[in-house]
Amino acid sequence: MSKFIIRRLALAIVIVLLGSLTVYTVIRSLPTSYVEAVARQNSTQPGSKSYREILKELNEKYNMNSDIFTGFVGWLGSAIKGDFGNSWIYNKPVTEKFSEVIWYSVVLNIVTFFLQFIIAIPLGILA
C-alpha cells in the first residue's frame, strides 16, 4: 500500500510540473506579453524613460531574456520559496491578495461539505 501511495505522489508531482511547464510555455509564446504592455503604458507617462529602456528593465526583472526552460526553472525556484511576484491586476503581491480571498473558498467548501451530508445521508437511507 505504501508503494502505491509513493508512486501516486510521484506521479502527481510530475503531472503538476508538466502542467505548469505547459502553461508557462504557452504564456511565454504569446505574440505580445504583459511586460510589453506595461512598458508601453509606462513610456507614455510624462518624463519617463523610453519604451526600449523600460522593456529591457522589465525583461531582466521578470527573467524574460532567457530561454523558456531557464525562465521556468527560475520561476519555479521563486515559487518554491513562496515568492509568486506581484499581481498584474491588483498591483500587490500575489500572496497578499491570496490571503485576502482564500477565506471565501474555505467558507464555500465548509458549506458544500455540510450540504453534501444533508443531501447524501437521506438519499443513502432512502436507497
Secondary structure, DSSP 4 states (H G I P E B T S, - for coil): -HHHHHHHHHHHHHHHHHHHHHHHHHHHTSSS-HHHHHHHHHHTSTTPPPHHHHHHHHHHHTT-SS-HHHHHHHHHHHHHHT---B-TTT-SBHHHHHHHHHHHHHHHHHHHHHHHHHHHHHHHHH-
